[in-house]
Amino acid sequence: MSLGVTLGAVTGTEGLRVTHMLYADDLTLTANAPVQLQKMLRRLESYAARKGLTVNVQKSYIVNFNSAVPVFRLFNQELGKRDSFTYLGMLFDKHMNLHHAATHALRPFNAALRRVKEFGIEKRISDRPHAMLWLFKTYALSAGMYASQIWSTQFLKHDNGFSNSLQVAHMAFLKRILGIKSTSANWCVLRECAQEPLQFY
């Protein structure tokens, strides 16, 4: 049985639609019309059956970004509904609030900052700014950039570049490493540390 053409969700590029995002065993299906999403779910069932794969329906759910939607089923089981989902570390909520995404990403970033600080104390190099900055670039920066998609247009504006909660944590860490006042100019601190605002990475 042919299910016909599948139409994914519209994007900011005219004529370009996205049906899914796939990385390893993480799959997100996207569509603007409920009938299209159910069509994708049926295709997923067929594909899994052919390949002998198992889909955990209990960990699969629907996030609706617009009006009310019907019940969706996968393998004859009703899919639950949520107000948000996480994909590769980035939080998407039904209102597409990027401040929520930044707050969500701040937790692993702060954890990486703590590990760098603890490592510096353990190895007795916390008084060597150049070593601590290299540790930051190697370990903490990658943790902070795991959800780099949070950088939206509002944070790319000249006056708003340092307002994101991840960037606030970044600057506080650098100023502590250098032992300078929290009121020191952010751009000067970044230049001294040979770094850029996080959205530039």
NORPE-V232821 format. One record per residue. N is the residue number from 1. SS is DSSP state (a for helix, b for strand, c for the rest). OMEGA is omega in degrees with one decimal (NA if undefined). Layout:
N SS OMEGA
N SS OMEGA
This chain:
1 c 177.4
2 c 179.1
3 c 178.1
4 c -178.4
5 c 177.5
6 c -180.0
7 c 178.4
8 c -179.1
9 b 178.2
10 b 178.2
11 c 177.8
12 c 178.3
13 c -176.5
14 c 177.9
15 c -179.9
16 c 177.2
17 b -179.8
18 b 179.8
19 c -175.6
20 b 169.5
21 b -175.2
22 b 174.0
23 b -177.5
24 c -178.6
25 c 176.3
26 b -178.7
27 b 174.4
28 b 176.8
29 b -178.7
30 c 178.6
31 c 176.1
32 c -177.2
33 c 179.6
34 a -178.7
35 a 178.9
36 a 179.3
37 a 178.2
38 a 176.5
39 a 178.2
40 a 178.9
41 a 177.2
42 a 177.7
43 a 176.7
44 a 177.1
45 a -178.4
46 a -179.2
47 a -179.6
48 a 179.4
49 a 179.5
50 a -175.0
51 a -179.2
52 c -178.8
53 c 177.6
54 c 175.5
55 c 179.2
56 c -177.0
57 a -179.1
58 a 178.9
59 a 179.4
60 c -177.7
61 b -177.1
62 b 170.2
63 b -177.5
64 c -178.1
65 c -175.6
66 c -177.1
67 c 179.3
68 c -178.9
69 c 179.3
70 c 176.3
71 c 176.6
72 c -178.4
73 b 175.2
74 b -175.0
75 c 178.1
76 c 176.3
77 b 179.8
78 b 178.3
79 c 177.2
80 b -179.8
81 b 178.3
82 b 178.0
83 c -178.6
84 b 172.4
85 b 179.6
86 b 177.7
87 b -178.3
88 c 174.9
89 c -179.7
90 b 179.4
91 b 173.8
92 b 174.8
93 b -173.0
94 c 178.9
95 c -178.2
96 c -180.0
97 c -175.9
98 a 174.2
99 a 175.8
100 a 178.9
101 a 179.2
102 a 178.8
103 a 178.4
104 a -178.7
105 a -177.4
106 a -177.2
107 a 178.3
108 a 178.6
109 a 178.4
110 a 177.8
111 a 178.0
112 a 177.1
113 a 178.4
114 a 179.8
115 a 177.6
116 a 179.8
117 a 180.0
118 a 178.2
119 a 178.7
120 a 178.6
121 a -178.1
122 a -177.2
123 c 178.0
124 c 176.7
125 c -177.0
126 c 177.5
127 c 178.9
128 c -174.5
129 a -177.2
130 a 178.9
131 a -179.8
132 a 179.2
133 a 176.7
134 a 176.6
135 a 178.2
136 a -178.1
137 a -176.4
138 a -171.4
139 a -173.2
140 a -176.8
141 a 179.7
142 a 177.0
143 a 179.4
144 a -177.6
145 a 179.1
146 a 177.7
147 a -173.2
148 a -179.8
149 a -179.1
150 a -177.6
151 c -179.1
152 c -177.9
153 a -176.3
154 a -179.4
155 a 177.7
156 a 177.5
157 c -174.5
158 a -175.6
159 a -172.2
160 a -173.4
161 c -176.2
162 c -174.7
163 c -179.6
164 c -176.0
165 a 175.5
166 a -179.7
167 a 176.6
168 a 178.8
169 a 178.1
170 a -176.8
171 a 179.1
172 a 179.0
173 a -178.9
174 a -178.7
175 a 175.3
176 a 179.6
177 a -179.0
178 a -179.4
179 c -178.6
180 c -177.6
181 c 179.0
182 c -179.4
183 c 179.1
184 c -176.9
185 c -176.3
186 a -177.9
187 a 178.9
188 a 179.3
189 a 179.8
190 a -179.9
191 a 178.8
192 a -178.5
193 c -177.7
194 c 179.6
195 c 179.4
196 c 171.4
197 c -173.5
198 a -177.3
199 a 178.9
200 a -177.6
201 c NA
